[in-house]
Amino acid sequence: MKTPVKKKLFDSKIGQKKKYMEIISIFKDKIISGELKLGDKIPTEAELMEQLGLSRTPIREAIKILEAIGIIEIKRGDGMFLRGTTLNMNLNPLIMSMILQSGNIKALIEFRQYFEHMIIELVWKHCTAQEYEKLVNSCNQLETSLNLDTRAWVEMDLQFHYLVLDMTHNSFIIEIGKTVYELFRSKMENIDRKISRANTITTHKLYLKVLKDKNEKDFGRLKRKIASNYSNLYSTRPHASS
């Protein structure tokens, strides 16, 4: 009995630049067209390498991003699946568009800056004492972890921002916000941490002061601090974070 030929889900049409972004674009198109549906199993890394004619590195990078923003789910021992979350699927076209436009650094920085202004206003209204304590603990952990390697430090920094997102109690903002921060992850890892870490702590402490004292002047200071941080990212030598 002949073994049935397995149909290729992905065909190689990948160019030479930003291969992992093109892989993500292919996923987007297949989700929107319906070729990929909720719960569908995705080819393994080895199968994707064969079908797309690519090395493991860009495929792993694409999978890492897709997993981080909730598009795919990796079940150990079973494989990769299109995540079966209705909210994520409803937002996929928007989220995917954000990913595909992430090469426009200036626009991404500007969006994050004003997005954070909106977040802090919402958190100001909804923040509970328990949530505030979690944020304080996160900031304290960052302050006592200045010697961490870059990747671990960035992860801790992002956890602070994820806590702030959760405090909005708005599922749309949380989903979009996580995408924005994940798009910043690699850029944060390229920043000179020796210069930026103290600045990050200062910014986070200002977040805490705004939420604790609920003072309009402090809120204005925080907005200016965020703007200053992001303006540094435009320069040829980035030296501010978060």
HELIX and SHEET records of a PDB file:
HELIX    1   1 LYS A   19  SER A   33  1                                  15    
HELIX    2   2 GLU A   45  LEU A   52  1                                   8    
HELIX    3   3 ARG A   56  ALA A   68  1                                  13    
HELIX    4   4 THR A   86  LEU A  100  1                                  15    
HELIX    5   5 ILE A  105  HIS A  126  1                                  22    
HELIX    6   6 ALA A  129  GLU A  143  1                                  15    
HELIX    7   7 THR A  150  ASP A  166  1                                  17    
HELIX    8   8 SER A  171  GLU A  189  1                                  19    
HELIX    9   9 ARG A  193  ASP A  213  1                                  21    
HELIX   10  10 GLU A  216  ASN A  232  1                                  17    
SHEET    1   A 3 LYS A  41  ILE A  42  0                                        
SHEET    2   A 3 GLY A  79  LEU A  82 -1                                        
SHEET    3   A 3 ILE A  72  LYS A  75 -1                                        
END                                                                             
